[in-house]
Amino acid sequence: MSSKKEKILTAAIDFGTTYSGYAFSFKHEYEKDPAKVSINQAWNSGNLLSLKQPTCVLCKPNGAFHSFGYEAENKYTTLAEDNEHQKWYFFRRFKMVLHEKQIKRGIEIEDDKGLRMPARKVFGMAICHLKNHLLDTLDKQGTGLKVDDIHWILTVPAIWTDSAKQFMREAANEAGIDGALLTIALEPETAAMYCQLLSADQLSSKGKFDDNKYMVIDLGGGTADITVHEKQPDGTLKEVHKASGGAWGGTKVDEEFNQMIIKIIGAPVFKKFCDENKADHMEMLRELEVKKRYVRTDINDKITLKIPVALKHTYEENSGETIKDAIEQTPYRGKIQWTADKMRLDAELFRNLFHNCISNITTHLADLLEKPGVKGTTSLLMVGGFSECQLVQEAIRKAFPMAKVVIPHEAGLAVLKGAVIFGHKPRTISSRIAKYTYGINISPPFDPAKHPQDKKVSVGGNARCKDVFKKYIEAGESVRIGEARTGKHVTIKSNQKEMLLKIYASPNKNPMFVTDPNCELLGRVVVKLPDTIDNIRVDVKMMFGETELMIEAEEETMKNKFVAYFDFL
């Protein structure tokens, strides 16, 4: 099998919280025009103008895959209308289960009714559908390309844990994509690469985006994912501050909307409506998605949303009072008019649904702009679907009036198109900031002046200190891609047949022991040793490859070399 860089086609899958899609370009197309990227055009649905599909998976009662995206939503809606949906599995917006957690391989997720299924299986089904859709598209074009003829790129948030990134790699493998042909790409990085190729008329700012130092603000459905880059003399990009952010994406507005409804009708009634009126609930979510995109600060006309009649009926049947009476007893009195199938909200009330989310984003950006290495950054690049919301754009411009705010015209596609470009030229990122301190546990000679007694052990009659953290990479340190951090380890037992290297990570800069709080075992590498001599030395190299960490260990006597990616799961 040829290597990734020899493939004639690069294809990217952008797996989003709310929407997902794919894009691709041939090598000869990239060499002629790097910004020319093909995106599937067939997924626009109704009044939702999106070149992606909703991230939702429908499975049959036996757990087998049925459909993805709009097809899954429509089929599930039909099943619900006939009350035949109870045993079907319907998963939507499930990507956030991987946010800010150490993921385990066997993690399960719940569908909208509480039915459970292994997460890797569900993620794998979604990736497999997008992969197969692309292969069908290529087949219709007569390319004759198969899955192993393609360099695949899968995007993930930069703020995700190492375990979450590995989880996505294994889900892609479950979908039939060979790991040797897969590159994990960080979403803010790919978006920045795309925007650097755009002309001035494709951006919201004056002039071409060619700033040497800038902040990438990637606002998606689930997360705000923020990095800071500095362009190097050789044209590569250096990360100057580690990725940061939080769960402040567009779905937070949906949560605020739901809470507003709950304050009017109560949580039990709202749950009853959602459980018994799946089709109506789906339509309400779609309606809200449309209204979210077009909210503005300079228009004070009332916002009208189509609301299912069933929601009003459910409340009035269960409470014995009218919806009008219910509103009168809330802070929304005089601000909401709710008729049979319409809700009219004061514009300011609707804008307030965005307040907490936007406040979290701007507060975090303000803190970040005061950090060493970031201070003085005046160019803010906004990408991701939520960046297309004018309310968010204006809030950031108002919070940072001295900054140059740059927004590509198709902000929601920047990550996807950039991922294809990244696949053709992955070495554009020259260095990243380590999010953690990485090291290996060792047992040096015991020193009573600095080692606690409870760490003292006897090995071969010699006093040793167990669990000492030998640091290779420090949190916050700039590490060049492919740069090796080396160390030597010596056997401490007679006739030792193997050396077990346990790799740990900590958010602290200088952990003393691998048992310190927040210190976590990432994985193990076993080095086989010749049994001819004692005190065998092993050279260890730790390095960043593409976006994942790897380790190389070489036994000095026989020159046996062992290379492994960490098992974070």
MOJOSUL-V324146 format. One record per residue. N is the residue number from 1. PHI is phi in degrees with one decimal (999 if undefined). BURIAL is + if it has 16 or more other ideal C-beta (glycine too) atoms within 10 Angstrom, else -. Layout:
n=N phi=PHI burial=BURIAL
n=N phi=PHI burial=BURIAL
This chain:
n=1 phi=999 burial=-
n=2 phi=-73.4 burial=-
n=3 phi=-75.8 burial=-
n=4 phi=-57.5 burial=+
n=5 phi=-70.7 burial=-
n=6 phi=-91.3 burial=-
n=7 phi=-70.1 burial=+
n=8 phi=-83.5 burial=-
n=9 phi=-131.0 burial=+
n=10 phi=-114.5 burial=+
n=11 phi=-127.3 burial=+
n=12 phi=-117.9 burial=+
n=13 phi=-116.7 burial=+
n=14 phi=-99.3 burial=+
n=15 phi=-94.4 burial=+
n=16 phi=-101.6 burial=+
n=17 phi=-66.7 burial=+
n=18 phi=-102.2 burial=+
n=19 phi=-134.2 burial=+
n=20 phi=-135.6 burial=+
n=21 phi=-165.3 burial=+
n=22 phi=-136.7 burial=+
n=23 phi=-148.6 burial=+
n=24 phi=-160.0 burial=+
n=25 phi=-156.1 burial=+
n=26 phi=-80.9 burial=+
n=27 phi=-59.1 burial=-
n=28 phi=-67.9 burial=-
n=29 phi=-68.3 burial=+
n=30 phi=-61.8 burial=+
n=31 phi=-65.7 burial=-
n=32 phi=-82.7 burial=-
n=33 phi=-150.1 burial=-
n=34 phi=-57.6 burial=+
n=35 phi=-80.4 burial=+
n=36 phi=-80.6 burial=-
n=37 phi=-128.3 burial=+
n=38 phi=-89.6 burial=+
n=39 phi=-126.6 burial=+
n=40 phi=-59.8 burial=+
n=41 phi=-102.7 burial=-
n=42 phi=-99.3 burial=-
n=43 phi=-106.2 burial=+
n=44 phi=-64.9 burial=-
n=45 phi=-134.0 burial=+
n=46 phi=57.8 burial=-
n=47 phi=-96.5 burial=-
n=48 phi=-94.3 burial=-
n=49 phi=-84.8 burial=-
n=50 phi=-130.0 burial=+
n=51 phi=-93.3 burial=+
n=52 phi=-126.3 burial=+
n=53 phi=-107.0 burial=+
n=54 phi=-59.7 burial=+
n=55 phi=-81.0 burial=+
n=56 phi=-144.2 burial=+
n=57 phi=-124.2 burial=+
n=58 phi=-112.0 burial=+
n=59 phi=-119.3 burial=+
n=60 phi=-68.9 burial=-
n=61 phi=-55.3 burial=-
n=62 phi=-84.9 burial=-
n=63 phi=90.7 burial=-
n=64 phi=-77.4 burial=-
n=65 phi=-63.8 burial=+
n=66 phi=-113.2 burial=+
n=67 phi=-162.7 burial=+
n=68 phi=-135.7 burial=+
n=69 phi=71.0 burial=+
n=70 phi=-60.4 burial=+
n=71 phi=-62.4 burial=+
n=72 phi=-64.6 burial=+
n=73 phi=-60.6 burial=+
n=74 phi=-66.7 burial=-
n=75 phi=-65.2 burial=+
n=76 phi=-65.3 burial=+
n=77 phi=-61.0 burial=+
n=78 phi=-63.3 burial=-
n=79 phi=-59.7 burial=+
n=80 phi=-66.1 burial=+
n=81 phi=-62.3 burial=-
n=82 phi=-96.2 burial=-
n=83 phi=54.5 burial=-
n=84 phi=-114.6 burial=-
n=85 phi=-93.8 burial=+
n=86 phi=-58.6 burial=-
n=87 phi=-97.6 burial=-
n=88 phi=-84.6 burial=+
n=89 phi=-100.9 burial=+
n=90 phi=-128.6 burial=+
n=91 phi=-109.5 burial=+
n=92 phi=-140.9 burial=+
n=93 phi=49.5 burial=+
n=94 phi=-95.5 burial=+
n=95 phi=-60.6 burial=+
n=96 phi=-67.1 burial=-
n=97 phi=-63.8 burial=+
n=98 phi=-92.4 burial=+
n=99 phi=-78.2 burial=+
n=100 phi=53.2 burial=-
n=101 phi=-138.5 burial=-
n=102 phi=-83.7 burial=-
n=103 phi=-83.8 burial=+
n=104 phi=-104.8 burial=-
n=105 phi=-58.7 burial=-
n=106 phi=-93.8 burial=-
n=107 phi=-57.1 burial=-
n=108 phi=-111.9 burial=-
n=109 phi=-126.5 burial=+
n=110 phi=-101.8 burial=-
n=111 phi=-85.5 burial=+
n=112 phi=-71.8 burial=+
n=113 phi=-110.3 burial=-
n=114 phi=95.8 burial=-
n=115 phi=-71.5 burial=+
n=116 phi=-109.6 burial=-
n=117 phi=-153.3 burial=+
n=118 phi=-56.6 burial=-
n=119 phi=-59.7 burial=+
n=120 phi=-61.4 burial=+
n=121 phi=-67.1 burial=+
n=122 phi=-68.4 burial=+
n=123 phi=-60.1 burial=+
n=124 phi=-61.1 burial=+
n=125 phi=-62.4 burial=+
n=126 phi=-63.9 burial=+
n=127 phi=-63.9 burial=+
n=128 phi=-62.3 burial=+
n=129 phi=-61.8 burial=+
n=130 phi=-64.5 burial=+
n=131 phi=-61.4 burial=+
n=132 phi=-67.0 burial=-
n=133 phi=-63.3 burial=+
n=134 phi=-64.2 burial=+
n=135 phi=-62.0 burial=+
n=136 phi=-64.7 burial=-
n=137 phi=-61.2 burial=+
n=138 phi=-65.4 burial=+
n=139 phi=-65.8 burial=-
n=140 phi=-66.1 burial=-
n=141 phi=-82.9 burial=-
n=142 phi=74.6 burial=-
n=143 phi=-76.1 burial=-
n=144 phi=73.7 burial=-
n=145 phi=-78.7 burial=+
n=146 phi=-111.8 burial=-
n=147 phi=-58.1 burial=+
n=148 phi=-84.5 burial=-
n=149 phi=-94.3 burial=+
n=150 phi=-122.2 burial=+
n=151 phi=-88.6 burial=+
n=152 phi=-96.4 burial=+
n=153 phi=-120.2 burial=+
n=154 phi=-123.3 burial=+
n=155 phi=-89.5 burial=+
n=156 phi=-141.2 burial=+
n=157 phi=-62.5 burial=+
n=158 phi=-66.3 burial=+
n=159 phi=-81.8 burial=+
n=160 phi=-68.2 burial=+
n=161 phi=-72.8 burial=+
n=162 phi=-61.5 burial=+
n=163 phi=-67.6 burial=+
n=164 phi=-66.8 burial=+
n=165 phi=-64.5 burial=+
n=166 phi=-66.6 burial=+
n=167 phi=-57.5 burial=+
n=168 phi=-66.0 burial=+
n=169 phi=-61.9 burial=+
n=170 phi=-72.1 burial=+
n=171 phi=-65.3 burial=+
n=172 phi=-65.5 burial=+
n=173 phi=-63.7 burial=-
n=174 phi=-61.6 burial=+
n=175 phi=-83.6 burial=+
n=176 phi=93.0 burial=-
n=177 phi=-101.1 burial=+
n=178 phi=-63.5 burial=-
n=179 phi=-58.3 burial=-
n=180 phi=-69.7 burial=-
n=181 phi=-106.9 burial=+
n=182 phi=-112.8 burial=+
n=183 phi=-120.2 burial=+
n=184 phi=-86.3 burial=+
n=185 phi=-116.9 burial=+
n=186 phi=-89.9 burial=+
n=187 phi=-57.8 burial=+
n=188 phi=-63.7 burial=+
n=189 phi=-65.9 burial=+
n=190 phi=-67.4 burial=+
n=191 phi=-61.7 burial=+
n=192 phi=-63.0 burial=+
n=193 phi=-61.7 burial=+
n=194 phi=-66.2 burial=+
n=195 phi=-65.7 burial=+
n=196 phi=-67.9 burial=+
n=197 phi=-93.6 burial=+
n=198 phi=-82.1 burial=+
n=199 phi=-82.1 burial=-
n=200 phi=-59.8 burial=-
n=201 phi=-77.3 burial=-
n=202 phi=-98.7 burial=-
n=203 phi=-125.6 burial=+
n=204 phi=-85.8 burial=-
n=205 phi=-102.3 burial=+
n=206 phi=-81.7 burial=-
n=207 phi=84.5 burial=-
n=208 phi=-72.5 burial=+
n=209 phi=-81.1 burial=+
n=210 phi=-135.2 burial=-
n=211 phi=-67.3 burial=+
n=212 phi=-74.5 burial=-
n=213 phi=-134.2 burial=+
n=214 phi=-156.7 burial=+
n=215 phi=-105.8 burial=+
n=216 phi=-97.3 burial=+
n=217 phi=-111.4 burial=+
n=218 phi=-97.3 burial=+
n=219 phi=-107.8 burial=+
n=220 phi=-108.0 burial=+
n=221 phi=-72.6 burial=+
n=222 phi=-103.5 burial=+
n=223 phi=-128.1 burial=+
n=224 phi=-104.5 burial=+
n=225 phi=-123.3 burial=+
n=226 phi=-123.9 burial=+
n=227 phi=-134.3 burial=+
n=228 phi=-125.5 burial=+
n=229 phi=-117.5 burial=+
n=230 phi=-132.1 burial=+
n=231 phi=-75.2 burial=+
n=232 phi=-94.3 burial=-
n=233 phi=-55.4 burial=-
n=234 phi=-86.4 burial=-
n=235 phi=91.9 burial=-
n=236 phi=-78.8 burial=+
n=237 phi=-112.2 burial=+
n=238 phi=-110.0 burial=+
n=239 phi=-78.3 burial=+
n=240 phi=-105.5 burial=+
n=241 phi=-150.2 burial=+
n=242 phi=-62.4 burial=+
n=243 phi=-58.4 burial=+
n=244 phi=-145.5 burial=+
n=245 phi=149.0 burial=+
n=246 phi=-175.3 burial=+
n=247 phi=-83.6 burial=+
n=248 phi=-121.2 burial=+
n=249 phi=-88.2 burial=+
n=250 phi=-61.6 burial=+
n=251 phi=-68.4 burial=+
n=252 phi=-64.9 burial=+
n=253 phi=-67.4 burial=+
n=254 phi=-59.6 burial=+
n=255 phi=-63.0 burial=-
n=256 phi=-64.8 burial=-
n=257 phi=-62.8 burial=+
n=258 phi=-60.9 burial=+
n=259 phi=-65.2 burial=-
n=260 phi=-63.2 burial=+
n=261 phi=-61.6 burial=+
n=262 phi=-63.8 burial=-
n=263 phi=-64.6 burial=+
n=264 phi=-86.6 burial=+
n=265 phi=-109.3 burial=+
n=266 phi=91.7 burial=-
n=267 phi=-63.7 burial=-
n=268 phi=-60.6 burial=-
n=269 phi=-68.1 burial=+
n=270 phi=-63.0 burial=+
n=271 phi=-64.1 burial=-
n=272 phi=-61.6 burial=+
n=273 phi=-61.4 burial=+
n=274 phi=-63.1 burial=+
n=275 phi=-71.3 burial=-
n=276 phi=-99.8 burial=-
n=277 phi=-134.6 burial=+
n=278 phi=-57.6 burial=+
n=279 phi=-65.1 burial=+
n=280 phi=-64.7 burial=+
n=281 phi=-63.0 burial=+
n=282 phi=-62.2 burial=+
n=283 phi=-64.4 burial=+
n=284 phi=-65.1 burial=+
n=285 phi=-65.1 burial=+
n=286 phi=-63.9 burial=+
n=287 phi=-61.6 burial=+
n=288 phi=-64.0 burial=+
n=289 phi=-60.2 burial=+
n=290 phi=-66.8 burial=-
n=291 phi=-63.5 burial=+
n=292 phi=-61.4 burial=+
n=293 phi=-73.5 burial=+
n=294 phi=-113.6 burial=-
n=295 phi=-68.5 burial=+
n=296 phi=-135.1 burial=-
n=297 phi=-85.9 burial=-
n=298 phi=-96.6 burial=-
n=299 phi=-119.9 burial=-
n=300 phi=-112.9 burial=-
n=301 phi=-66.3 burial=-
n=302 phi=-62.9 burial=-
n=303 phi=-92.4 burial=+
n=304 phi=-108.2 burial=-
n=305 phi=-118.3 burial=+
n=306 phi=-76.0 burial=-
n=307 phi=-119.2 burial=+
n=308 phi=-55.7 burial=+
n=309 phi=-58.8 burial=-
n=310 phi=-60.4 burial=+
n=311 phi=-67.4 burial=+
n=312 phi=-65.0 burial=+
n=313 phi=-63.2 burial=-
n=314 phi=-59.7 burial=+
n=315 phi=-65.7 burial=+
n=316 phi=-67.2 burial=+
n=317 phi=-69.7 burial=-
n=318 phi=-87.2 burial=-
n=319 phi=-106.1 burial=-
n=320 phi=78.3 burial=-
n=321 phi=-128.2 burial=-
n=322 phi=-80.9 burial=-
n=323 phi=-66.5 burial=+
n=324 phi=-63.9 burial=-
n=325 phi=-63.2 burial=-
n=326 phi=-62.9 burial=+
n=327 phi=-64.0 burial=+
n=328 phi=-60.6 burial=-
n=329 phi=-94.6 burial=-
n=330 phi=-120.4 burial=-
n=331 phi=-65.1 burial=-
n=332 phi=-90.9 burial=+
n=333 phi=-55.4 burial=-
n=334 phi=81.6 burial=-
n=335 phi=-108.6 burial=+
n=336 phi=-130.1 burial=+
n=337 phi=-115.5 burial=+
n=338 phi=-122.4 burial=+
n=339 phi=-95.8 burial=-
n=340 phi=-52.6 burial=-
n=341 phi=-128.8 burial=-
n=342 phi=-138.5 burial=-
n=343 phi=-121.7 burial=+
n=344 phi=-111.6 burial=+
n=345 phi=-114.1 burial=+
n=346 phi=-57.8 burial=+
n=347 phi=-57.1 burial=+
n=348 phi=-66.0 burial=-
n=349 phi=-63.7 burial=-
n=350 phi=-65.8 burial=+
n=351 phi=-63.9 burial=+
n=352 phi=-64.3 burial=-
n=353 phi=-63.6 burial=+
n=354 phi=-90.0 burial=+
n=355 phi=-59.1 burial=-
n=356 phi=-60.8 burial=-
n=357 phi=-63.4 burial=+
n=358 phi=-65.0 burial=+
n=359 phi=-61.4 burial=-
n=360 phi=-61.4 burial=+
n=361 phi=-66.1 burial=+
n=362 phi=-66.7 burial=+
n=363 phi=-63.8 burial=-
n=364 phi=-65.4 burial=+
n=365 phi=-62.4 burial=+
n=366 phi=-62.1 burial=-
n=367 phi=-63.8 burial=-
n=368 phi=-64.6 burial=+
n=369 phi=-69.6 burial=+
n=370 phi=-98.5 burial=-
n=371 phi=-74.9 burial=-
n=372 phi=-57.5 burial=-
n=373 phi=88.5 burial=+
n=374 phi=-100.0 burial=+
n=375 phi=-53.0 burial=-
n=376 phi=96.3 burial=-
n=377 phi=-70.6 burial=+
n=378 phi=-118.7 burial=-
n=379 phi=-104.8 burial=+
n=380 phi=-116.0 burial=+
n=381 phi=-100.0 burial=+
n=382 phi=-99.5 burial=+
n=383 phi=-135.4 burial=+
n=384 phi=93.6 burial=+
n=385 phi=-57.7 burial=+
n=386 phi=-71.4 burial=+
n=387 phi=-70.1 burial=+
n=388 phi=-78.1 burial=+
n=389 phi=-74.6 burial=+
n=390 phi=-62.3 burial=-
n=391 phi=-61.5 burial=+
n=392 phi=-68.4 burial=+
n=393 phi=-57.6 burial=+
n=394 phi=-68.0 burial=-
n=395 phi=-64.0 burial=+
n=396 phi=-71.7 burial=+
n=397 phi=-62.7 burial=-
n=398 phi=-71.0 burial=-
n=399 phi=-70.8 burial=+
n=400 phi=-131.1 burial=+
n=401 phi=-62.9 burial=-
n=402 phi=-86.0 burial=-
n=403 phi=-86.0 burial=+
n=404 phi=-93.2 burial=+
n=405 phi=-96.6 burial=+
n=406 phi=-113.0 burial=+
n=407 phi=-134.6 burial=+
n=408 phi=-66.7 burial=+
n=409 phi=-61.7 burial=-
n=410 phi=-113.5 burial=+
n=411 phi=-57.8 burial=+
n=412 phi=-72.0 burial=+
n=413 phi=-107.0 burial=+
n=414 phi=-60.6 burial=+
n=415 phi=-63.1 burial=+
n=416 phi=-64.8 burial=+
n=417 phi=-66.3 burial=+
n=418 phi=-64.4 burial=+
n=419 phi=-64.8 burial=+
n=420 phi=-65.4 burial=+
n=421 phi=-62.1 burial=+
n=422 phi=-59.2 burial=+
n=423 phi=-63.2 burial=+
n=424 phi=-75.3 burial=+
n=425 phi=-140.1 burial=-
n=426 phi=-68.0 burial=+
n=427 phi=-86.8 burial=-
n=428 phi=-65.1 burial=+
n=429 phi=-85.5 burial=+
n=430 phi=-92.2 burial=+
n=431 phi=-154.3 burial=+
n=432 phi=-129.7 burial=+
n=433 phi=-91.9 burial=+
n=434 phi=-66.7 burial=+
n=435 phi=-78.6 burial=+
n=436 phi=-132.8 burial=+
n=437 phi=-89.9 burial=+
n=438 phi=-110.0 burial=+
n=439 phi=-165.9 burial=+
n=440 phi=-128.8 burial=+
n=441 phi=-78.3 burial=+
n=442 phi=-132.8 burial=+
n=443 phi=-128.2 burial=-
n=444 phi=-74.9 burial=-
n=445 phi=-54.8 burial=-
n=446 phi=-70.3 burial=+
n=447 phi=-120.7 burial=-
n=448 phi=-61.3 burial=-
n=449 phi=-73.8 burial=-
n=450 phi=-130.8 burial=-
n=451 phi=-108.1 burial=+
n=452 phi=-70.7 burial=-
n=453 phi=-61.3 burial=-
n=454 phi=-71.2 burial=-
n=455 phi=-99.4 burial=+
n=456 phi=-80.6 burial=-
n=457 phi=-136.9 burial=-
n=458 phi=-107.2 burial=-
n=459 phi=-126.5 burial=-
n=460 phi=60.0 burial=-
n=461 phi=84.1 burial=-
n=462 phi=-108.7 burial=-
n=463 phi=-78.4 burial=-
n=464 phi=-125.4 burial=+
n=465 phi=-106.7 burial=+
n=466 phi=-84.0 burial=+
n=467 phi=67.3 burial=+
n=468 phi=-74.8 burial=+
n=469 phi=-89.2 burial=+
n=470 phi=-93.2 burial=-
n=471 phi=-81.5 burial=+
n=472 phi=-112.3 burial=+
n=473 phi=-131.3 burial=+
n=474 phi=-103.0 burial=+
n=475 phi=-56.6 burial=+
n=476 phi=88.8 burial=-
n=477 phi=-82.7 burial=+
n=478 phi=-82.0 burial=+
n=479 phi=-122.3 burial=+
n=480 phi=-71.0 burial=-
n=481 phi=-62.4 burial=+
n=482 phi=84.7 burial=-
n=483 phi=-76.9 burial=-
n=484 phi=-93.1 burial=+
n=485 phi=-106.0 burial=+
n=486 phi=-112.6 burial=-
n=487 phi=-161.5 burial=+
n=488 phi=-113.8 burial=-
n=489 phi=-128.9 burial=+
n=490 phi=-119.2 burial=-
n=491 phi=-63.4 burial=+
n=492 phi=-119.0 burial=+
n=493 phi=-120.1 burial=-
n=494 phi=-72.0 burial=-
n=495 phi=50.8 burial=-
n=496 phi=-72.4 burial=+
n=497 phi=-86.6 burial=-
n=498 phi=-153.8 burial=-
n=499 phi=-117.3 burial=+
n=500 phi=-98.3 burial=-
n=501 phi=-100.1 burial=+
n=502 phi=-100.1 burial=-
n=503 phi=-102.2 burial=+
n=504 phi=-122.9 burial=+
n=505 phi=-134.9 burial=+
n=506 phi=-145.8 burial=+
n=507 phi=-73.3 burial=-
n=508 phi=-80.6 burial=+
n=509 phi=-71.1 burial=-
n=510 phi=-133.0 burial=-
n=511 phi=-67.3 burial=+
n=512 phi=-85.5 burial=+
n=513 phi=-128.5 burial=+
n=514 phi=-71.1 burial=+
n=515 phi=-95.1 burial=-
n=516 phi=-61.7 burial=-
n=517 phi=-56.1 burial=-
n=518 phi=72.0 burial=-
n=519 phi=-84.4 burial=+
n=520 phi=-131.2 burial=+
n=521 phi=-73.9 burial=-
n=522 phi=-93.4 burial=+
n=523 phi=175.9 burial=+
n=524 phi=-134.5 burial=-
n=525 phi=-127.8 burial=+
n=526 phi=-102.6 burial=-
n=527 phi=-104.3 burial=+
n=528 phi=-75.7 burial=-
n=529 phi=-118.7 burial=+
n=530 phi=-70.6 burial=-
n=531 phi=-98.6 burial=-
n=532 phi=-87.5 burial=-
n=533 phi=-137.4 burial=-
n=534 phi=-96.6 burial=-
n=535 phi=52.8 burial=-
n=536 phi=-79.6 burial=+
n=537 phi=-95.4 burial=-
n=538 phi=-126.1 burial=+
n=539 phi=-88.6 burial=+
n=540 phi=-117.2 burial=+
n=541 phi=-120.4 burial=+
n=542 phi=-118.0 burial=+
n=543 phi=-153.6 burial=+
n=544 phi=-88.8 burial=+
n=545 phi=-92.0 burial=-
n=546 phi=-82.5 burial=+
n=547 phi=-122.5 burial=+
n=548 phi=-121.1 burial=-
n=549 phi=-89.6 burial=+
n=550 phi=-136.2 burial=+
n=551 phi=-132.5 burial=+
n=552 phi=-128.9 burial=+
n=553 phi=-124.9 burial=+
n=554 phi=-128.4 burial=+
n=555 phi=-80.8 burial=+
n=556 phi=-69.2 burial=-
n=557 phi=-68.7 burial=-
n=558 phi=-98.1 burial=-
n=559 phi=60.7 burial=-
n=560 phi=-72.5 burial=-
n=561 phi=-115.9 burial=-
n=562 phi=-127.1 burial=+
n=563 phi=-119.9 burial=-
n=564 phi=-151.2 burial=-
n=565 phi=-86.4 burial=+
n=566 phi=-66.0 burial=+
n=567 phi=-98.4 burial=-
n=568 phi=-83.3 burial=+
n=569 phi=-100.7 burial=+
